[in-house]
Amino acid sequence: MTQAELLRKKKKDSKIKELLFPAAMWFSSRLLIWIAMLGIAPLLQAPSGGIAATFSLDVFHAWDSKEYENIVINGYEFINDGKMHNVAFFPLFTLIIKLLMSLGFSFKLAGVLVNNLAFIGAIYCVYFWAKSYRNENEARWATAVLAWCPPSMFAGVIYTEGLYLFLSAAAMQAFDKSRYGLTAFFGALATATRPTGLALIPALIIASWKQRKPPIAYIAGLATAAGVLLYSLYCAITFNEPLAFVEAQKGWRESLGFDWQSWWKMLMQITIGTENWKHGGIKDPVVPLLFALIVILGYLLWRFRKKLGEAKVDYGFAALILIWWLVAGDPLINTVSVVGSAYLIWKLRNELSPVTATYGLCGLALVLASGGTWSLSRIVYGIVSISIAFGVFLSRYPRWGYLTMGFFAILLTTFSIRFAQELWVG
């Protein structure tokens, strides 16, 4: 074999590896979810407040999935009475499902297919996008984070996570490549999929200004609003209320703006425990004592880090984080999701592409301004910039990267089982 042939073979093998890695991340993480939901959950008894899972597509159909099914079958409904109405759910996901159902698919099968196939598209998009302005190692870590992050469970059930991640990532990747027609196309579809798509509009405009892009870039940024504007037009015609999807949010959130009371509640749940917070005092000293012990041990690990060595300190902190999660649960995950994500985006803002960093900050600002603290980890996960930033960060600390992936696998399993049993996740 000649030198030229060896070089061609090496390039071919490298391209195959490029294609295989994102697929492996998608399949391995989905396989864990399927095992948890279809293999483990049906073996368990019905929990308090939940149901007994069965070996069927029913395990992928709970909570918001039922709202999407109602929209597909019965259409949208809205009355401006401050209660929950399905017009709060944006239309693209259900329109695609309805199209597949016209071809003979059941609602559940169509919903699972759309979300999962879109998610693998998102994974490939993030891999090649991150690689284009960082490097292959960081792109692999970003892909691993996106695939294995616990809320990625929602990209495997009948939810909009997979579709939205793909459309928003595709819009920004196209923007970074100066393909403004595709930016407008994918961006408009993203704003027709989820409310957080609105963060794309200021993000693209600010990034255009920072990079001194031509006027067409600004036009593309504004054009991404087409999805939500068309939905607003539909609401105006159907319900005589162009902002019906905003009014309907009052059923879930009483008012817009930063909800400091809910954040204070989560802080109290993390430090003194849910039961103590409910009673307004320390009735059970176990949780606050454990929290104090975790803080003290964390300080000692940091204080004597040079004597203990890097490996022992890392494993020690990992153990403390695991214990803290076992004690605090979802409030800890939700709080860290927002605070940690904001820190990462800001810390790495000069190392990410301008639109990646700007969208991350705009998305988090929209989350904080929307009011309420329900499902924060899931909503934050939908901001694709955060997975990229976390991947870049972990690529520099491989030991923490592997520990994080192990923790993610534990959480992904528990999230999947809880969802299959129709217990609240997030």
N, C-alpha and C positions, 0 to 999 in steps of 0.2 A: 504493500500500500504506500503510495507516494505521500510526500509531506502535505501537498494540497488536499489529497483525499482525507488524510488524518485530521486536517484542520476543519474540513467540511463536516466530517463525522462528529468532531468535538462540538461544533456549533449546533448541529442537529440535536445531539444529546442534551445540550444546554437548553435549547428551546423546549424539548420534551419535558425536562425538569421544571421549566417555568410554567408549563401548562398543568403539570401533575400536582405541584404543591398546593395551589388554591383549591383544586378539586379534592385533594386529600384532607385539607382543613375542613372543607364543607362536609364531606362524607363522614369523617370520623366524629365530628361534633353532632351531626344529624343522627348518626348511628347510636350515640349515647342517649340522645333524646328519645329515639324510637324504643330502645331497650327499656328506658325508665318508664315511658308512658304505656307501651304495649306489652312489656314483659314483667316489670316489677309492680307497677300500680294495680293491675288487675288481681294480683295475688294478695293485696292488702285489704283489710276490712274498711268499710266506709268510715271516715273520720267524723268527728263532731263538726257539724256545719257543712260537710261535704257529701259526696256521693261515692258509691263503689264504682271504680273504673272498670270498663269492659274492653275486651280485645276487639276494637272497632275504631272507625274514624270518629266516633263520638268523643274520644279523648282529646281530639284537636279542636273541639267545638264547645267553647264556654265563654262566659262573660260577654265581651264585645262581639264575639263571633255570632251570637244570637241576634244582636242588633243588625249586623250586616245581612244575616239571612232574612230578617224581617224587611229590610230595605229592598232586597232583591225580589222578594215575593209580593210584598204589599206596597212598596214605594215609600216615599218620605211623608212624614206627618209633623205638623208644628202648630202649636197654639202659644201665644206669648203670655204664659201664665207662671213663668219662673220654674216650671218643672222640667224633668228630663224629656227630651224629644230627640228622635233619631236623626234629625236634620243636622245635628252637631257633627255627624260623621261624614267626611268628605266623599265624593261620589266615584272616583276613578276605580278603586278596588272592586266595588260592587258592580260597576259597569262591565269590567273584564269578566267577572264571575258570571254575570248574566249572559254574556256572549258565549262562554263555554257551555253554560247550561242549555243554550239554544242548539248546541251541537250534540247534546245527549248526556253531558256530564251531570252528576248530582251536585248539589250545592257544596257539600262537604269535600268531595273529591276535587272539585274545581278550586275551592278556596285553598286547600292544602297545596295543590299544584302551582297555583299562581304565586303564592308566597315563597315556596321553596325554590322554584325556578328563578324567580326574581332575585332571591338571596344569593344564589350561586353567581348570578350576573353581578351583583354588588361586590362579592368577594373578588372576582376577577378584575373588576373595575378598580377597586381600591388597590389591589396588588400592582397593576401596571401603572396606575396613577402615582402611587407613592414611590415606585421605583424610578419614575421619570424625573423626579426632582430630589430624591434622596439616594438610596442605594438598595441593592437586592436584599441585604440582611434586614434592613429596617422595614422594607416592604413586606418581607415574610412575617416579621413580628406584628406588623399592623394587621395583616391578614389573619394571623392566629388570634389576635385579640378580638377582631370582628366576629370570627367564627365561634370562639369559645366563651366570649363574655356571657355571663348567665342570662341576661335578657335576650340573647340570641334565640332562646327558646321560642320567643314570640315571632321569630322569623320562620318558624317551622309549623305553626298552627294557623288558624284562620284569622289572622290579624294583618295589618298593613305594613308591619316593620320591614319585611324583605323587599316589598315593592318600593317603599319610600326610600330606603337606603340605596337601592339601585338607581332610582331616578335622580336623587339629589347628588350622589357621587358622579353619575354620568354627566350631569349639568356642569359641575365644577371641573371635572376632568376636561371636558370640551372647552370650557373657559380658559383653562391653563394652556391649552393647545391653540387658542385663538380661533376656535371653530364656533363662531357666535350663533350661527343658525341652529346647531345642535344644542348649544347652551339654552337658547330660548325654548326650543322644543322640549327637552327633558325637564327644564325648570318649570315650564307651564304645567307639564304632567305632574310634577312633584307638588306644586301648589294646589293641584286638584285632588291630591291624595291625603295630605295631612295638614293641619294648621301650622305645624312647625315649618312647613315649606315657605311660609311668609318671611322667615329669616333669610332666605336666599336672596330676596330682592335688595335689602340694604347691603348685604354682604358682597354681592356682585358689583353694586355701584361703588361702594367704598374701595374694593379691590381694584376696580377700573381706575379710580382716581389715584390710588397709591402707586400703581404701575404705569400711570400716564397712558392708558389704553386709548385707542381711537374712539370716536363717537359711537361707532357701531357696537362697541362693548357696553356702553351705557344703555343703548337701545335694547340690547339682548337682556340686560339685567332687568329693565322695566318690563320687557315682554314676558318674563317669567310669571308676572302677575296675571296673565291671561287665564290660567286655570281657575284661580279663586274668583276672578271677575266674572267668568262664565257661570260659575256656581252661584255667585251673588245675583246674577241676572235671572237664573232659574228660580231662586228664592223670591225675587221681586215679582216675577210673573205668577208663580204658584201660590205664594203665601202673602203677597203684597208687603213683604218685608225683606229687603235686600240683604240685611245682616241677620237673618233668622238663625244662621249657624253660630253667630256670636251670642245672640239672646238665649239660645238653647243651652249654652254652656252654664247658665245660671243654675241649671238643675244639678250640676256637679260642683260649681264654684259660685258662692254667693256674690262675689265681687272680684274685679280685676285688681291687680297691684300686688306688691309683696305681702304675703301672708305671714307676718312675723309671729302670730300666735301659734300657727301650725309648726313653724320652725322651732319655737321655744318648746313646744310639746315634744318634738323629736329629740331635742337636746336633753330634756329631762328624762325621756325614756332611755336614752343612751347612758346617762350618768347615774340615775337613781332607780330606774326600772319603771315599767308601765304601771304596775300595781301601786307603787308608792306615789306616782304622779296622779293616779285616779283618786287616791285617798287624800291627796294634798299634804302628805307628810311621810316620814319614814316609818312605815308599819313593818316592813320586812328589810332588815339591814344587809341581807346577803348581797344584793346587786350593788349598792353603793360601796360596800367593802371590797367586792371583787374589782370594781372600777378603780378604786383607790390603789389596790394591790397591783393592777395592771399598769397604772401610771408610775408607781414607784419602781416596779421591775423594769419598765421601759427606760426610766431615767438612769437606773443603775447599769443597764446594758450600754447606754450611750456614754455614761461617765467612764466606764472601764473598757471601752471598745478596743483600745490599743492593746491592753493586756489579754483580753479574751480572743482577739483575732477576728478578722472579717467574717469568716464562715459561721462561727458560733454566734456572733451578734445577729447576723442575718436570720439564722434559724431560730434564734431566741425571739426576735421581733415577729417572725412569721407565726410562731406558736402563740404569742400574746394576741395577735390579730385574730387568729382562729378562735381563741377563748372568748375574746371580746364579741365576736360575731355570734357565738353560741349563746352568750348572755343577752346581747342587745337585739339581734335579729334584723328585721327589715328596716327599722329606723336608722341603724348604723349604715346599712347598704345605701339607702336613699340619700343620707347626708353626705357620705363620702363620694357618692356619684357626682353630686353637684359641686361640692367644695374642691374635691380632688381634680375634677375635670377642668374647673376654672383655673386652678393653679397650673396644671399641665399646659393648657393652651397659652396662658400668659407667659410661662417660663420658656416655652419653645416657639413663641410667636415669630421670632426672626429666623427660625429654621424650617418652618412650614411654609408652603406657598401662601401668598397674601390672602387668597380667597379661602384657603383651608382654615387659617387662623381667624380671619374675620367672621366667617360663617360659624365657627365654633363659639366665639364670643357673642355674636348676635343670637344664636340659638339658645345659649344659656340665659341671656338677658330676657328673651321671650318666655322661657320656662319660669323664671323668677317673677316676671310681671304678670303671668297668667293667673296667679293666685292658687292656693291649695298645694298640698304636698303628696297627693296620691300618685302612685306609679312613677315616682321621679326617676328611679333607675331605668325603667323602660323608656321613658320619654328622652332622657339624656342619651341613652344608647342610640336612639334614632338620629342623633347628631353625629354624622360619620367622621367629622374632623377629630372627635375625641378618641376614637379607636386608632386613628393614624398617629395622633400625638402620643398616646399610651404605648403604641408599638415602637415608636422612635425612642421613647424613654427606656422601655424594657430591653431594647437591643443593646444598650450600654451597660446593663446590669443583668447578664444572663442568669445568674443564680436566682435573682428575684423574679426574672421572667418565668423560669420553670416552676418556682414556688407559686407564682400567680396563676399559671395554667392549671396546676393541681388544685388550687383553691377554686378556680373557675369551674373545674369539672365537678367538684362537690356541690357547688351552688347550682350548676346547670341541672344536675340530677334531681336535687330537691325541688327546684322550680318546676321541672317537668312533671314530677309525681304530684305536686300540689295542684297544678293546672288540670291534670287528668282527673283529679278528684274534685274539681270545681271549688278548690280553696283559693282564696285571694292570693295573688302573687304580686308583691310590690307595695 
